Amino acid sequence: MANFRVPNKASRSKGFSRILGLLALAGAGAVWAPVGPELATLERLVQAQASSLDALRSEERRRAAAAEGLAVGQAELLTGQEALRSTLAGLESRMRSQDGRLGELAEAVRRADERQGTLNREMAGLRSEVQARTASLDRREKVVDEEAVAAERRARLRREILEPVFQLAGRDAVGSAVLVGEEEDQDGVHQLALTSWHVVRDLLEEQEAAADPVVAGYLETADGETSVRCRLLARDEEHDLALLRVDGAGRLDRCARIAPLSRLAEIEPFSPIYTAGCPLGIAAQATHGEITRTEWSLGAERLWMISTPAYFGNSGGGVFLERTRELIGIFAKIYTHGSYRPQVITHMGLAVPLPVLHTWLRSIGYERLLPAE
């Protein structure tokens, strides 16, 4: 079959003209021999034209529908554009509003920054003030702590160095003694005291031929001065030592602690010490100094030389190691210079040393007064 195409206007006119011509010939009675083929052709042409017309009408309807769809779409597009413009206008309005709000917020932030800067400066000032006050409080606390430590130290010195020392006195002779033990027997509580033999000798000589030779002693207590009776238990003339029994004081709990021999390792020249005694018959007092010599002899006596200021009446008092507050010697003598008017050299004293105390107390059966090594 031949391909069909839709005729344009010119071809349609020519086809109609040809059909009309054929129809005129037939109506005029013209003789046309091959009528059948021509009619068939004519029918085909008519059918073709009819089909072309139908196709044309379909195309026109399609195009009309398409045009109508385009019109509807254009209308919708215009509507959408209007909606978009309205939305854009709303957004622009909101943006302008937001811009205004952002401006307000920026101003608020600026003011907040200024306030923050002011607060930071005020905080820095307060911090400096707090630090200054804290430093001041720390200094005050340190002073208070130092004062408390110093007060505690002074209390220990009084309790362990000054309170065990008491005065021995007669009509003219005076001296000192150190409590080193407290015991109890059938006669009650009594104390044991170390002193110098020459002090006890001088005091007993003042009593001449007393039936019951007793040395008078005087202890300072919280209630004032307490008189006690001191009896000689043992003596060592060579080393100028004496041991006394002290009655009449009751329970005291204020005895000195004799240092162990192991303490000799830290006793040497320049070792700081205290000497406690009763110079000139007054109440016990302590002076500070150092060991100056650990090897000194007077005849058979082995002594230590010390620099703590002392005077007449210190004999029999105690020499204490500063660090431990332990008894390390008994003050025995003081140097004088000249014979016509002798001058007392107060910083050149002599003391019976710790090893002699240990050896003598053991030899007379009073090792119980010594510390465990």
MARTI-273922 format. One record per residue (C-alpha): residue in one letter; z negated, x, y. Coordinates in pm, whole numbers, plus 50000, padded with zeros to 5 digits. Each point is the difference from the previous one (the first is absolute). Layout:
AZXY
...
# end
This chain:
M500005000050000
A500825011850346
N497065010350226
F499034972750250
R499215007950355
V499094976350283
P503034996350227
N499575005650364
K501314975350264
A503515013650006
S500474999149625
R498544964849982
S502534987550256
K502895015549814
G498864984349673
F499704965050153
S503425003550160
R501555008749668
I498324970449829
L501184976250268
G503545013749968
L500074993549630
L498694965150044
A502774992150255
L502695011349767
A498664978449726
G499784969850223
A503575003850126
G501304995649653
A501245034749982
V500965010349666
W497685027649874
A500515008749653
P496945020149910
V497404974950132
G497425007549732
P499495037050079
E499884993750372
L497414972649963
A497965022349789
T500195026550264
L499224974450266
E496974988349810
R498815034849960
L500435006050370
V498184967850085
Q497205008649765
A499855034850139
Q499834986350355
A497354975149898
S497995027349839
S500445021050313
L498804971350212
D496964995149774
A499245036650009
L500404999850376
R497694970650035
S497425016949772
E500275031950204
E499574980150321
R496964982249856
R498555033449884
R500635014950340
A498494969750170
A496935002549774
A499815037250070
A500324993450373
E497304973849974
G497805024549806
L500665026450263
A499054975550272
V496794991249817
G499265036849942
Q500725007850366
A497664971950104
E497325013549766
L500665034950131
L499584987550356
T496824982449898
G498755031849833
Q500905020050307
E498054976350219
A497045002149764
L500305037849999
R500155000750379
S496914977850011
T498245022649751
L501015030950199
A498764983750316
G496704992349827
L499775035449873
E500765013850346
S497284977750142
R497575011449735
M500995036350058
R499394995850372
S496654984349915
Q499255028149756
D501055025650260
G497514984550238
R497364999749733
L500795036249910
G499615008950365
E496634982950005
L499025017849680
A501195033450140
E497864994250308
A497064990249781
V500535031449790
R500135021250316
R496754984850124
A498485004549654
D501095036650002
E498375004850338
R496844983249875
Q500145021049684
G500305031350210
T497004989250205
L498064992149683
N500995033749850
R498715018050308
E496814979549995
M499655006649626
A500525037350055
G497294999150266
L497674980949771
R500785023749714
S499175029950219
E496814983150111
V499044991849641
Q500775035649893
A497925013550286
R497124976849912
T500365008549630
A499935037050080
S496944994250219
L498314980449720
D500955027249752
R498455025850229
R496894978850040
E499814994249625
K500465037249945
V497225007150247
V497824973749833
D500845014549657
E499285035150122
E496764988350155
A499094982249677
V500815031249798
A498045021450244
A497074975649987
E500055000349620
R500165037950003
R497035002250235
A498074975449783
R500675021349692
L498955031550180
R496734983750107
R499364985949653
E500965030749795
I499185029250232
L497484989650265
E497784974449824
P499045022549702
V498585026250243
F496444996350132
Q497435019850194
L497105020849868
A497325006750261
G496535014750033
R497855010850291
D502535025850126
A502545006049723
V503014977249959
G502874998749760
S502414977349811
A500564987649645
V502764981449812
L499494971149758
V501945007249680
G498554975149750
E498014968149961
E497854992849693
E497284976549881
D496915007149790
Q496544985149946
D499175007150364
G503044981550129
V503285009550166
H500225034750147
Q502715023950121
L500785036549933
A500965022950287
L501365035250041
T498835022050286
S499335036550089
W496945016749848
H499105017050328
V499714965750171
V497604986949735
R498075032850005
D499484998750377
L498914963449987
L497545006349716
E498565030450179
E499104977750293
Q497814979149766
E497975030849907
A498074991649680
A500754962949967
A498814984149675
D503254980649957
P502745018750185
V502504973950113
V502865005750245
A500614971850248
G503484986350026
Y501654975050234
L503044979249910
E502004978050233
T500534964949866
A501304967150138
D496404991050088
G499335032750179
E498365032049878
T498315000249660
S497365026049907
V500175014249649
R497945024449792
C501815030049852
R498555020249711
L501425032949876
L501534997849652
A501745033849977
R500885030050215
D502275030549997
E498795026250246
E502925023349926
H502624974250096
D497784981750252
L500144966149823
A497434972849931
L500034966149827
L497764972250134
R498794966649869
V500084974150280
D497674969849978
G499404970950232
A503574990350096
G500644974349729
R503544995249880
L502545015850240
D503355004349822
R500995026750251
C500155032349802
A502555027450055
R502505007849725
I499955036249881
A503565012749960
P501235011349656
L500755036849950
S503714991449976
R499864993650375
L499725037650054
A503805001449969
E500354984750345
I497095017750169
E501155030750189
P500045013150357
F501194972950241
S498954971849763
P498664972850236
I496354990549950
Y497064981050154
T496455012850032
A497274973450022
G496435008750099
C497114993750241
P500075027750260
L496805004350205
G498364971949805
I502224971950128
A501734973649788
A502805010949769
Q503335008450160
A503275014749875
T502285026950140
H503545009049899
G501375034349917
E501545021649729
I499165023549720
T500515034750151
R498975022449710
T499494991949632
E498675034749912
W496875009650195
S496795016349876
L496515005850139
G498235021249742
A500294981149672
E501024967450171
R503624988849971
L500894978450300
W502874983350181
M500475005050371
I500864968650197
S501014992250359
T498334966050043
P497625001750300
A496355000449885
Y496555008650133
F496395004149889
G499114969949787
N503404998049826
S498625020649711
G499894979449681
G502744976450124
G503274993649819
V503485015250024
F502694974549907
L503705003749923
E501874978950255
R502654985849767
T497674987349727
R496694997950194
E498305017449705
L497075023850030
I501235035849949
G497055020350137
I496565001050161
F499755014050352
A497645030249981
K500155023150301
I501475005450341
Y500905033150158
T498175013350305
H500905029750218
G497565024050162
S496305006749942
Y498384997250346
R501484966350086
P502054990349694
Q503004978150065
V500834973249742
I503635001749888
T500424963149923
H503455003249839
M498925026749751
G497984981349740
L499385008649637
A499854975449711
V498975001649634
P503334993949821
L500914973749742
P499975022949690
V496405010450073
L498934963350028
H501534992049661
T498515030449827
W496494994550137
L499844962249935
R501055006049639
S497445027749961
I497114977250104
G501154970649787
Y501514977850271
E503625001249892
R499904962050015
L500435003550376
L503375017049948
P503314982049957
A501925000149675
E502705026750004
# end
